[in-house]
Amino acid sequence: LLLPGEGTLLLGPSSSGKTTLIRTMCDLIRGTLTNDNDQSEGTIQVGCLDPLDRKHLTRTTCFVDQGDLSLTPILTVEETVRFARMCTEVEDSDILEESLDVIFRLTGLDHVKSTVIGNADIRGISGGQKRRVKLLEMAVGSEVVVSFFEEITNGLDSTSALS
C-alpha cells in the first residue's frame, strides 16, 4: 500500500527481482505490459481511478532508472528539462519560464542550467547533477502520481545523495 506523500523503500540482495517488480508495477499501471509470457496477476489501483480505464493511467507513473544514457550529452541542462516539459505539458510560456526557474533553484541546478550534460568525451555536469536532471526529465507532467526511482543514489557521495 503506497500512501500519498510517503516514500517506500524496496530492499533486497542483487538479482532478487527488485527492478523487475518495479518495472512490472509501472507497466501494469500504464497498461503497457504486453508480453504473453508474463505471469503477472493482481490488481493495482491508483487513487480512485478505474484500473481498467487505461486512458487515465498513461502518465500516472514515472520510472527513473539508474543509468544516464538517455540524456543527450550535447544539450544543456535547461534544454533537456525544457524539452521534456514541452512534450508532456501544455502550459503558457510565461508559466513554463517561471516554473523552470523554481525547479532549477529547488534542485540546486540553477548555476549549471547553461552547462551541457556531457559524457565520457564531452566535459559536462557532475554525476549527482546528472541524476537530478534525469529525475526532472522523467518526472514531468501534472498527471504523475507515483514515481519509481531505481538506485537513485548509487555511486554518489553522501552530500550529493542528500541533495
C-alpha contacts under 8 A as a table, 3 or more apart, distances in Angstrom:
res1	aa1	res2	aa2	distance
2	L	6	E	7.13
2	L	7	G	7.76
2	L	8	T	7.12
3	L	6	E	5.68
10	L	18	K	7.07
11	L	18	K	7.50
12	G	16	S	6.23
12	G	18	K	6.89
13	P	16	S	5.71
14	S	17	G	7.94
15	S	18	K	7.57
17	G	20	T	5.01
17	G	21	L	6.07
18	K	21	L	5.23
18	K	22	I	6.32
19	T	22	I	5.08
19	T	23	R	5.99
19	T	150	E	7.04
20	T	23	R	5.17
20	T	24	T	5.94
21	L	24	T	5.11
21	L	25	M	6.14
22	I	25	M	5.17
22	I	26	C	6.10
22	I	148	F	6.96
23	R	26	C	4.99
23	R	27	D	5.97
23	R	63	F	7.56
24	T	27	D	5.07
24	T	28	L	5.92
24	T	33	L	7.38
24	T	40	S	7.99
25	M	28	L	5.13
25	M	29	I	6.14
25	M	44	I	7.73
26	C	29	I	5.30
26	C	30	R	6.23
26	C	61	T	6.25
26	C	62	C	7.39
26	C	63	F	7.04
26	C	148	F	7.83
27	D	30	R	4.99
27	D	31	G	5.73
27	D	32	T	5.13
27	D	33	L	5.26
28	L	31	G	4.88
28	L	32	T	6.40
28	L	33	L	5.81
28	L	44	I	7.46
29	I	32	T	7.97
29	I	44	I	6.71
29	I	45	Q	7.90
29	I	46	V	7.85
29	I	51	P	7.35
29	I	57	L	6.35
29	I	58	T	7.83
29	I	60	T	7.59
29	I	61	T	7.26
30	R	33	L	7.99
30	R	54	R	6.85
30	R	57	L	5.43
30	R	58	T	4.98
30	R	59	R	6.99
30	R	60	T	7.24
30	R	61	T	7.15
31	G	54	R	6.10
31	G	57	L	7.52
31	G	58	T	7.43
35	N	38	D	5.67
43	T	51	P	7.65
44	I	51	P	6.76
45	Q	48	C	7.36
45	Q	49	L	6.89
45	Q	50	D	7.18
45	Q	51	P	5.75
46	V	49	L	5.74
46	V	50	D	7.85
46	V	51	P	7.28
49	L	53	D	7.64
49	L	56	H	7.40
49	L	57	L	7.94
50	D	53	D	5.36
51	P	54	R	6.73
51	P	57	L	7.68
53	D	56	H	6.24
53	D	57	L	7.24
54	R	57	L	5.03
54	R	58	T	6.43
55	K	58	T	5.81
56	H	59	R	7.76
56	H	60	T	7.79
57	L	60	T	5.26
57	L	61	T	7.93
58	T	61	T	7.75
59	R	62	C	7.23
59	R	141	G	7.34
59	R	143	E	5.76
59	R	144	V	5.66
60	T	143	E	5.28
60	T	144	V	4.08
60	T	145	V	5.21
60	T	146	V	6.24
61	T	144	V	5.28
61	T	145	V	6.14
61	T	146	V	4.79
61	T	147	S	5.56
61	T	148	F	7.47
62	C	138	M	6.24
62	C	139	A	5.70
62	C	144	V	6.72
62	C	146	V	6.65
62	C	147	S	4.90
62	C	148	F	6.09
63	F	138	M	7.07
63	F	139	A	7.88
63	F	147	S	6.13
63	F	148	F	4.76
63	F	149	F	6.06
63	F	150	E	7.69
64	V	134	K	7.19
64	V	135	L	6.29
64	V	138	M	6.35
64	V	139	A	7.85
64	V	147	S	7.76
64	V	148	F	6.14
64	V	149	F	4.85
64	V	150	E	6.13
64	V	152	I	7.78
65	D	149	F	6.15
65	D	150	E	4.82
65	D	151	E	7.20
65	D	152	I	7.33
66	Q	149	F	7.76
66	Q	150	E	5.50
66	Q	151	E	5.55
66	Q	152	I	5.81
66	Q	154	N	7.49
67	G	70	S	7.65
68	D	71	L	5.69
68	D	130	K	6.96
68	D	131	R	7.19
68	D	134	K	6.82
69	L	72	T	7.66
71	L	80	T	7.73
71	L	117	I	7.27
71	L	134	K	7.05
72	T	75	L	5.78
72	T	80	T	7.68
72	T	117	I	6.91
72	T	118	G	7.73
73	P	76	T	7.88
73	P	116	V	6.46
73	P	117	I	4.77
73	P	118	G	4.16
73	P	119	N	5.69
73	P	122	I	7.21
73	P	124	G	7.83
74	I	116	V	5.70
74	I	117	I	6.41
74	I	118	G	6.24
74	I	122	I	7.90
75	L	79	E	5.94
75	L	80	T	6.17
75	L	116	V	5.29
75	L	117	I	6.13
76	T	79	E	5.14
76	T	80	T	6.21
76	T	113	K	6.49
76	T	114	S	5.48
76	T	115	T	5.09
76	T	116	V	3.85
76	T	117	I	5.64
77	V	80	T	5.28
77	V	81	V	6.38
77	V	112	V	7.03
77	V	113	K	4.77
77	V	114	S	6.25
77	V	115	T	6.19
77	V	116	V	6.12
77	V	117	I	6.06
77	V	133	V	6.76
78	E	81	V	5.35
78	E	82	R	5.84
78	E	113	K	4.94
78	E	114	S	6.32
79	E	82	R	5.11
79	E	83	F	5.94
80	T	83	F	5.36
80	T	84	A	6.37
80	T	133	V	7.85
80	T	137	E	6.90
81	V	84	A	5.15
81	V	85	R	6.15
81	V	133	V	7.12
81	V	136	L	6.41
81	V	137	E	5.33
82	R	85	R	5.13
82	R	86	M	6.06
82	R	100	L	7.57
83	F	86	M	5.13
83	F	87	C	6.20
84	A	87	C	5.25
84	A	88	T	6.47
84	A	137	E	5.57
84	A	138	M	7.58
84	A	140	V	6.99
85	R	88	T	5.41
85	R	89	E	5.63
85	R	137	E	7.62
85	R	140	V	6.05
85	R	141	G	7.05
86	M	89	E	5.58
86	M	90	V	6.78
88	T	140	V	6.90
88	T	141	G	5.60
89	E	140	V	7.82
89	E	141	G	5.68
89	E	142	S	7.23
91	E	95	I	6.63
91	E	96	L	6.47
92	D	95	I	5.24
92	D	96	L	6.21
93	S	96	L	4.91
93	S	97	E	6.19
94	D	97	E	5.23
94	D	98	E	6.24
95	I	98	E	5.14
95	I	99	S	5.97
96	L	99	S	5.19
96	L	100	L	6.04
97	E	100	L	5.21
97	E	101	D	6.35
98	E	101	D	5.28
98	E	102	V	6.47
99	S	102	V	5.11
99	S	103	I	6.07
100	L	103	I	5.00
100	L	104	F	6.09
101	D	104	F	5.31
101	D	105	R	6.28
101	D	110	D	7.35
102	V	105	R	5.19
102	V	106	L	6.11
103	I	106	L	5.18
103	I	107	T	6.20
104	F	107	T	5.31
104	F	108	G	5.97
104	F	109	L	4.83
104	F	110	D	4.67
104	F	113	K	7.45
105	R	108	G	5.13
105	R	109	L	6.18
105	R	110	D	5.18
106	L	109	L	7.77
107	T	110	D	7.80
107	T	132	R	6.94
107	T	163	S	7.47
108	G	111	H	7.42
108	G	163	S	7.84
109	L	112	V	5.39
109	L	113	K	5.99
109	L	129	Q	7.09
110	D	113	K	5.41
111	H	114	S	7.77
112	V	115	T	5.14
112	V	125	I	7.33
115	T	124	G	6.41
115	T	125	I	6.77
116	V	123	R	7.82
116	V	124	G	5.21
116	V	125	I	6.80
117	I	123	R	7.98
117	I	124	G	4.95
117	I	125	I	5.48
117	I	130	K	6.97
118	G	121	D	7.36
118	G	122	I	4.74
118	G	123	R	5.19
118	G	124	G	4.00
118	G	125	I	6.46
119	N	122	I	5.13
119	N	123	R	6.51
119	N	124	G	6.79
120	A	123	R	7.26
125	I	129	Q	6.10
125	I	130	K	6.56
126	S	129	Q	5.21
126	S	130	K	6.22
127	G	130	K	5.01
127	G	131	R	6.36
127	G	156	L	7.41
128	G	131	R	5.16
128	G	132	R	6.53
128	G	156	L	6.42
128	G	160	S	5.54
128	G	161	A	7.20
129	Q	132	R	5.12
129	Q	133	V	6.23
130	K	133	V	5.02
130	K	134	K	6.04
131	R	134	K	5.06
131	R	135	L	6.18
131	R	152	I	7.10
132	R	135	L	5.00
132	R	136	L	6.21
133	V	136	L	5.03
133	V	137	E	5.97
134	K	137	E	4.98
134	K	138	M	6.14
135	L	138	M	5.35
135	L	139	A	5.80
136	L	139	A	5.36
136	L	140	V	6.38
137	E	140	V	6.30
139	A	144	V	7.04
139	A	147	S	7.17
140	V	144	V	7.19
141	G	144	V	5.84
144	V	147	S	7.27
149	F	152	I	5.73
151	E	154	N	5.28
153	T	156	L	5.58
153	T	161	A	5.22
156	L	159	T	7.97
156	L	160	S	5.89
156	L	161	A	5.69
157	D	160	S	5.46
157	D	161	A	6.10
158	S	161	A	5.03
158	S	162	L	6.03
159	T	162	L	5.24
159	T	163	S	6.37
160	S	163	S	5.25
